[in-house]
Amino acid sequence: MHAGVPLLADTTFLSAYGQIFNHKHVFVHKHKESQATAMLRVLHMHDHGHMQRRDALVQLRHELQSKARIKLRALIEEAYTPEP
């Protein structure tokens, strides 16, 4: 995700990480499709499909980094706040 390269994800991956990733972030590995066939399908896709997913990943990365920054600041403030 950090490099903005969309993953080839199957339903198991999406079930496990569906709260973070969805179909706009990944190339979906279709049911009963071999990994090689899926990769070839993705390679032959129009560049627009690649860029849409890349852009969605970049946006997701920014959102997650922002949330992490807010959380980290709160934890640091809590750690350095003297107890009454």
DRENPA-694881 format. One line per field, with one value per residue: chain; y, z, x of N, C-alpha, C, O in turn; residue in one letter; residue number from 0. Coordinates in Angstrom, 3 decimals, padded with zeros to 6 digits, always signed. Atoms other than C-alpha are relative to their C-alpha. Layout:
<recs>
unit: [A_...]
nc2: [Y_...]
nc3: [Z_...]
nc1: [X_...]
cac2: [Y_...]
cac3: [Z_...]
cac1: [X_...]
cc2: [Y_...]
cc3: [Z_...]
cc1: [X_...]
oc2: [Y_...]
oc3: [Z_...]
oc1: [X_...]
code: [A_...]
pos: [NUM_...]
</recs>
This chain:
<recs>
unit: [A_A_A_A_A_A_A_A_A_A_A_A_A_A_A_A_A_A_A_A_A_A_A_A_A_A_A_A_A_A_A_A_A_A_A_A_A_A_A_A_A_A_A_A_A_A_A_A_A_A_A_A_A_A_A_A_A_A_A_A_A_A_A_A_A_A_A_A_A_A_A_A_A_A_A_A_A_A_A_A_A_A_A_A]
nc2: [-001.180_-001.194_-000.352_-000.289_+001.093_+000.804_+001.428_+000.950_+000.525_+000.916_-000.264_+000.239_-001.237_-001.054_+000.303_-000.298_-001.401_-000.781_-001.275_-000.936_+000.056_+000.478_+000.252_-001.135_-000.032_+001.225_+000.774_+001.167_+001.317_+000.639_+001.374_+001.066_-000.548_+000.254_-001.220_-000.446_-000.579_-001.271_-000.974_-000.360_-000.849_-001.316_-000.599_-000.430_-001.012_-001.373_-000.744_-000.742_+000.874_+000.008_-001.312_-000.167_+000.754_-000.637_-001.243_+000.370_+000.439_-001.186_-000.688_+000.827_-000.154_-001.307_+000.062_+000.831_-000.721_-001.087_+000.609_+000.475_-001.180_-000.494_+000.970_-000.071_-001.258_+000.171_+000.886_-000.750_-000.986_+000.738_+000.488_-001.133_-000.804_+000.411_+000.441_-000.942]
nc3: [+000.000_-000.110_+001.335_+000.881_+000.959_-000.392_-000.172_+000.604_-001.230_+000.125_-000.960_-001.349_-000.373_-000.183_-001.221_-001.149_-000.027_+000.626_-000.673_+000.505_+001.458_+000.710_+001.425_+000.683_-000.353_+000.415_+001.135_-000.603_+000.544_+000.168_-000.462_+000.893_+000.979_-000.451_-000.291_+001.250_+000.823_-000.627_+000.263_+001.419_+000.160_-000.536_+000.891_+001.237_-000.270_+000.414_-001.034_-000.844_-001.134_-000.872_-000.634_-000.963_-001.207_-000.593_-000.622_-001.179_-001.011_-000.503_-000.872_-001.189_-000.768_-000.656_-001.056_-001.089_-000.640_-000.775_-001.199_-000.843_-000.561_-001.057_-001.099_-000.602_-000.756_-001.209_-000.904_-000.502_-000.952_-001.192_-000.704_-000.566_-000.844_-001.393_-000.685_-001.101]
nc1: [+000.825_-000.834_-000.500_+001.132_+000.160_+001.161_-000.181_+000.919_+000.584_+001.137_+001.075_-000.518_-000.699_+000.997_+000.747_-000.855_-000.416_+001.065_+000.235_-001.014_-000.031_+001.179_-000.216_-000.621_-001.418_-000.696_+000.487_+000.634_-000.329_+001.310_+000.169_-000.484_-000.950_-001.370_-000.741_-000.612_+001.067_+000.376_-001.073_+000.072_+001.180_-000.349_-001.003_+000.632_+001.025_-000.275_-000.733_+000.941_+000.310_-001.169_-000.142_+001.087_-000.342_-001.165_+000.455_+000.786_-000.958_-000.705_+000.958_+000.145_-001.242_+000.053_+001.020_-000.505_-001.100_+000.591_+000.586_-001.100_-000.647_+000.887_-000.064_-001.328_-000.067_+000.802_-000.736_-001.152_+000.532_+000.418_-001.199_-000.729_+000.881_-000.160_+001.215_+000.322]
cac2: [+000.000_+002.419_+002.285_+002.694_-000.664_-002.402_-005.994_-008.962_-009.967_-012.885_-013.066_-014.448_-011.370_-009.051_-010.858_-010.419_-006.846_-005.588_-002.858_-001.292_-002.417_-002.809_-003.391_+000.124_-000.538_-003.989_-006.159_-008.929_-012.473_-014.130_-017.425_-020.455_-018.181_-019.257_-016.749_-016.616_-015.964_-013.250_-011.555_-011.675_-010.199_-007.335_-006.783_-006.402_-003.980_-000.417_+001.950_+003.821_+000.838_+000.763_+004.487_+004.461_+001.794_+003.480_+006.810_+005.124_+003.485_+006.783_+008.408_+005.497_+005.761_+009.473_+008.802_+006.023_+008.099_+011.008_+008.774_+007.240_+010.677_+011.822_+008.649_+008.900_+012.548_+011.655_+008.828_+011.080_+013.823_+011.259_+009.891_+013.366_+014.749_+014.782_+012.957_+015.110]
cac3: [+000.000_+000.818_-002.760_-004.208_-005.961_-005.897_-004.699_-006.446_-003.688_-003.327_-001.274_+001.735_+001.780_+001.368_+004.164_+006.502_+005.544_+004.245_+006.861_+005.261_+001.630_-000.833_-004.558_-005.456_-003.858_-005.249_-008.318_-007.430_-008.001_-009.401_-008.048_-009.684_-011.682_-011.557_-010.205_-013.576_-015.417_-012.926_-013.354_-017.132_-016.925_-014.788_-017.095_-020.076_-018.342_-019.544_-017.659_-016.337_-014.116_-012.756_-012.031_-010.342_-007.910_-007.371_-006.658_-004.244_-002.443_-002.160_-000.702_+001.717_+002.781_+003.540_+005.541_+007.582_+008.214_+009.401_+011.814_+013.072_+013.595_+015.643_+017.740_+018.328_+019.395_+021.855_+023.307_+023.627_+025.304_+027.685_+028.531_+029.255_+031.133_+034.848_+036.998_+039.535]
cac1: [+000.000_+002.805_+004.092_+000.593_+000.668_-002.725_-002.810_-004.358_-006.769_-009.122_-012.305_-010.408_-008.177_-011.157_-013.007_-010.062_-009.141_-012.480_-012.660_-009.574_-009.517_-012.364_-012.808_-011.663_-008.242_-007.410_-007.670_-010.081_-008.883_-011.999_-013.313_-011.635_-009.290_-005.651_-003.184_-001.421_-004.691_-005.589_-002.206_-002.514_-006.013_-004.708_-001.733_-004.068_-006.424_-006.648_-004.321_-007.368_-008.247_-004.721_-004.670_-008.070_-006.901_-003.552_-005.228_-007.662_-004.728_-002.871_-005.995_-006.448_-002.813_-003.251_-006.419_-004.796_-001.664_-003.799_-005.728_-002.481_-000.942_-003.965_-003.872_-000.125_-000.368_-003.115_-001.016_+002.038_-000.003_-001.460_+001.983_+003.401_+000.401_+001.146_-001.349_-003.213]
cc2: [+001.249_+000.461_+000.324_-001.054_-000.877_-001.488_-000.776_-000.773_-000.930_+000.307_-000.227_+001.245_+001.105_-000.244_+000.391_+001.493_+000.943_+001.304_+001.055_+000.084_-000.393_-000.100_+001.175_+000.090_-001.162_-000.512_-001.295_-001.261_-000.788_-001.455_-000.988_+000.509_-000.291_+001.332_+000.564_+000.663_+001.362_+001.070_+000.446_+000.917_+001.425_+000.706_+000.564_+001.031_+001.354_+000.725_+000.745_-000.817_-000.067_+001.313_+000.257_-000.697_+000.626_+001.275_-000.283_-000.462_+001.173_+000.769_-000.762_+000.130_+001.321_-000.007_-000.796_+000.681_+001.129_-000.532_-000.469_+001.168_+000.561_-000.906_+000.090_+001.270_-000.110_-000.875_+000.713_+001.037_-000.678_-000.446_+001.146_+000.920_-000.476_-000.394_+000.954_-000.577]
cc3: [+000.000_-001.370_-000.977_-001.063_+000.448_+000.064_-000.876_+001.177_-000.281_+001.079_+001.438_+000.520_+000.298_+001.240_+001.232_+000.131_-000.597_+000.677_-000.456_-001.519_-000.555_-001.487_-000.736_+000.269_-000.575_-001.339_+000.593_-000.776_-000.036_+000.455_-001.104_-001.111_+000.525_+000.240_-001.279_-000.915_+000.550_-000.279_-001.456_-000.278_+000.461_-000.908_-001.273_+000.203_-000.514_+001.165_+000.950_+001.244_+001.002_+000.772_+001.014_+001.313_+000.703_+000.730_+001.267_+001.129_+000.607_+000.955_+001.308_+000.893_+000.761_+001.158_+001.204_+000.736_+000.875_+001.297_+000.960_+000.679_+001.170_+001.226_+000.729_+000.828_+001.312_+001.019_+000.614_+001.028_+001.308_+000.822_+000.698_+000.840_+001.442_+000.636_+001.170_+001.362]
cc1: [+000.873_+000.504_-001.129_-000.215_-001.164_+000.326_-000.975_-000.588_-001.161_-001.032_+000.450_+000.711_-001.010_-000.866_+000.807_+000.299_-001.045_-000.333_+000.998_-000.070_-001.363_+000.341_+000.643_+001.504_+000.798_-000.536_-000.550_+000.354_-001.306_+000.015_+000.404_+000.916_+001.401_+000.702_+000.633_-001.029_-000.417_+001.052_-000.012_-001.191_+000.300_+000.997_-000.621_-001.116_+000.454_+000.673_-000.924_-000.368_+001.138_+000.103_-001.108_+000.328_+001.199_-000.406_-000.808_+000.912_+000.755_-000.903_-000.182_+001.226_-000.004_-000.999_+000.500_+001.150_-000.531_-000.602_+001.088_+000.709_-000.816_+000.072_+001.336_+000.159_-000.765_+000.722_+001.205_-000.451_-000.406_+001.208_+000.739_-000.866_+000.163_-001.333_-000.260_+000.315]
oc2: [+002.235_+001.660_+000.758_-000.772_-001.504_-002.002_-000.255_-001.628_-000.682_+001.218_+000.433_+001.652_+001.794_+000.707_+000.914_+002.020_+002.070_+002.181_+002.246_+001.169_-001.116_+000.033_+000.975_+000.854_-001.084_-000.109_-001.996_-001.351_-001.174_-002.128_-000.847_-000.227_-000.034_+002.364_+001.777_+001.699_+002.309_+002.208_+001.626_+001.864_+002.391_+001.909_+001.547_+001.467_+001.616_+000.470_+000.971_-000.262_-000.118_+001.310_+000.864_-000.132_+000.718_+001.511_+000.429_-000.158_+001.216_+001.204_-000.156_+000.247_+001.353_+000.533_-000.370_+000.599_+001.361_+000.049_-000.298_+001.072_+000.906_-000.426_+000.078_+001.227_+000.348_-000.588_+000.543_+001.172_-000.163_-000.391_+000.925_+001.949_-001.640_+000.206_+001.439_+000.086]
oc3: [-000.653_-001.620_-002.099_-002.117_+001.505_-000.746_-001.295_+001.756_-001.166_+001.885_+002.348_+001.665_+001.312_+001.882_+002.202_+001.242_-000.977_+000.062_-000.226_-002.085_+000.092_-001.874_-001.787_-000.392_-000.652_-001.800_+001.322_-001.990_+001.004_+000.411_-002.256_-002.061_+001.693_-000.310_-001.487_-001.517_-000.205_-000.598_-001.747_-001.058_-000.211_-001.145_-001.822_-000.753_-000.651_+002.327_+002.107_+002.339_+002.212_+001.977_+002.055_+002.389_+001.930_+001.860_+002.262_+002.295_+001.819_+002.016_+002.379_+002.112_+001.943_+002.228_+002.346_+001.961_+001.968_+002.362_+002.173_+001.847_+002.212_+002.356_+001.960_+001.930_+002.355_+002.216_+001.799_+002.085_+002.395_+002.052_+001.739_+001.315_+001.754_+000.362_+001.811_+002.377]
oc1: [+000.533_+000.629_-000.869_-000.785_-001.088_+001.098_-002.009_+000.082_-001.980_-000.843_-000.052_+000.514_-000.908_-001.311_+000.258_+000.341_-000.730_-000.940_+000.790_-000.206_-002.120_+001.502_+001.252_+002.207_+002.024_-001.604_+000.151_+000.168_-001.840_+001.045_-000.007_+001.183_+001.690_+000.317_+000.644_-000.750_-000.635_+000.707_+000.182_-001.088_-000.062_+000.887_-000.123_-001.759_+001.648_+000.357_-000.569_-000.465_+000.915_+000.358_-000.861_+000.129_+001.219_+000.022_-000.670_+000.660_+000.971_-000.457_-000.208_+001.102_+000.338_-000.717_+000.326_+001.240_-000.014_-000.392_+000.969_+001.084_-000.259_+000.165_+001.374_+000.706_-000.298_+000.698_+001.491_+000.165_-000.144_+001.188_+001.359_-000.385_-000.086_-002.372_+000.673_+000.103]
code: [M_H_A_G_V_P_L_L_A_D_T_T_F_L_S_A_Y_G_Q_I_F_N_H_K_H_V_F_V_H_K_H_K_E_S_Q_A_T_A_M_L_R_V_L_H_M_H_D_H_G_H_M_Q_R_R_D_A_L_V_Q_L_R_H_E_L_Q_S_K_A_R_I_K_L_R_A_L_I_E_E_A_Y_T_P_E_P]
pos: [0_1_2_3_4_5_6_7_8_9_10_11_12_13_14_15_16_17_18_19_20_21_22_23_24_25_26_27_28_29_30_31_32_33_34_35_36_37_38_39_40_41_42_43_44_45_46_47_48_49_50_51_52_53_54_55_56_57_58_59_60_61_62_63_64_65_66_67_68_69_70_71_72_73_74_75_76_77_78_79_80_81_82_83]
</recs>
